[in-house]
């Protein structure tokens, strides 16, 4: 327990937001278009899970499918990770 607390404090000190708890199905859907193991895709998934709740992500994907509108947080994650190796 103490180790977990220290790790969380270290992350907080680095400014990294903790990742939201996403269901495995959401990661699998994301991997259909951006495969797990690809550095850019892994970076994007990390950014998404830290900046969006699962409900926000689902709503953003629905808006994109229905109206073609891209969520700014998804665009920001994509831009941040475009040069990941």
Protein Blocks (a to p, Z undefined) as FASTA:
>chain_A
ZZmmmmmmmmmmnopacdddddfklmmmmmmmocghiaklmmmmmmmmmmpcfklmmmmm
mmmmmnopacfklmmmmmmmmmgZZ
